[in-house]
């Protein structure tokens, strides 16, 4: 949901049997409307409003991932008011460095997420005793764009120790949700190599990840859930943009394009790398070094800096690759710029699955 919430894409995943991790009433509504089964939906996030908790409980979702003791108490109170038992997983924070960007690292003790794993057993005991709570399982999520299995294995070992301790106390979790965060290769996206020399880090595949995690958790008698959002959608999306102007200063050459950080903020926000290629190939075109920038009135509005590229000119179409995750979901109307349309392509056919916003939509 957070990676890509296009209704057509959600419907495709629902048809394939996928569920969703949601963090708001809006995301839950989108997931249900797309046809996802309530029993395949978990409600996560540190800041669930009372009305969101009641709404989700009424929809019979699989579980709430509880992030604090006070949240547990609130869910219990609302469940009792509704004469229901709320299914919950307790999210624990294992204090593990996922070695991802600090903004998307979520499993360290300094982060706002989860309950410190060393103090969590008392919260599990409390959850097991509350009359409005059905304690379902354990949840952890240590970050995003993780490029090694090692942090996942470290987290799994922490979860194993926790579950074994809980079992000794007579608390038997039915489910372990190991979260998501599996990284994506943003470089080897197409057959052609990048124009510049760049270090390639190959993230593990879901199969490789499971082959390392299941031996740690597989004998605990728990159902295991995994949340691969970015991995499923990132390299399936392309942002198309047109060069408006070329500009040179004493220090830089710029290609100014008609898309901006309001369309794809990852380079500006995270310093993220996205490959950029001309849509029309011209082998005879010479190479140059460019900053590819947008029209937004901030110096942070860029897609690439000092990037070796063909000597693109006004009117050329560019493809910014790997834009299928955290692109439209993070898009805005900053500078009064309506959001771009989304087009779903299937082999030789295509359809507009999200219409282009109009200026009139902003007022």
Protein Blocks (a to p, Z undefined) as FASTA:
>chain_A
ZZoccfklmmmmmmnopacddfbfklmmmmmmnopafklcccedjkbcfklmmmmmmnop
abdcdfbfklmmmmmmmmmmnopacdddddddehiaehiafklgckbfkbmghjdfklmm
mmmmmmmmpmkbccfbdcddfbehiabfklmmmmmmmmmmmmmmmmmnopacfbdcebeh
iacdfklmbfbdcfbdcdddddddfklmmmmmmmmmmmnopacddddfklmmmmmpccdd
ddfbdcddfkbccdddfbdfklommlmmnopacddddfbdcfklccdddddddfbfcfkl
cfbehiacddddehiacddehilgoklmmgccehhiacddddddehjbccdfbdcddfkl
mZZ
